Amino acid sequence: MAKKSSTQPDFEAALAELEKIVEKMESGGQTLEESLKSFQRGIELTRACQQGLKDAEQRVEKLVSKNGELTTEPLRDKDE
């Protein structure tokens, strides 16, 4: 998993900040310049959330049946 930089919060923090940005933008009280900065930060947070989901997906284990018993095994990339 990639290391998080100081500008890249964890998934939950990024999502919470993104929600606040959306609320602020929807209120219509920002100047054009403030809206553009908020939009840019929102894109950064969206990418951080997408990466967090991708990282989580790669750690998911799938459930398989072997000889009538349920077991787990790591989810493999398509390239493997």
N, C-alpha and C positions, 0 to 999 in steps of 0.2 A: 504494500500500500504506500502511496506517495505521502511524504511528510507534509504536514500542514504548515503553511507560512502564517505569519502574524495577521495577514489580511484574509486568510482562508479559515473561517471558523468551522467547528464540527457541524454535522448535519442539522442537529436540532437548533443550534444557535443561528445558523444561516437561514433556516426556515423561519424562525421567529423574527429575525431582522427583516427578511423579505416581506413578511406579512405586515410589519409596521410601515415599510416603504409603500406598499400597495395602499394601505389605509390613508397615508399622508397624501399620496398622489391622487387618490379618489376624492379627497376632500376639496381639491381644487384651490387650496390656499398657497400654493407655491408659485414662485416666479418661473419663467421659462428656464432660466439658468439652473435654478434649484431642481426643477423637474428633470432636466437633462442629467444632472449629477445623480439624482435618485435613480433614474432609469439605468444609467451606467453601473451603479452599485448593484441594482437589481439583477442585471445580466451577470455580474461577477458572482453573486450569491446563487443564482440559478445554476450556473456552471458548477459551483461548489456542491450544491445539492445533487446534481446529476452525477458527479464523480463519487459522492458518498453512497448513492444508491448503486452505482456500478460496483464499487468496492464491496458493498454488502452482498450483492448478488453473487459475486465471485466466491464468497465465503459460505454461501448456502449449501446445505447438504441435501441431496435428494434421497427420497425413500424408495428402496427397491425390495423386491421379494426374491429371496434365494432359498430354494428348497422349502418353500412354504413359510419361511420366517421373514419377518420384516427387519431389515438392517439399513444402515445409512452408509453412504459413501460420498466423498467430495464431488461437488459439481465440477465437471471438467470443461475447459475451454474448448471451443470447436476446433482450434488449431492442434490440440493434443491428440 
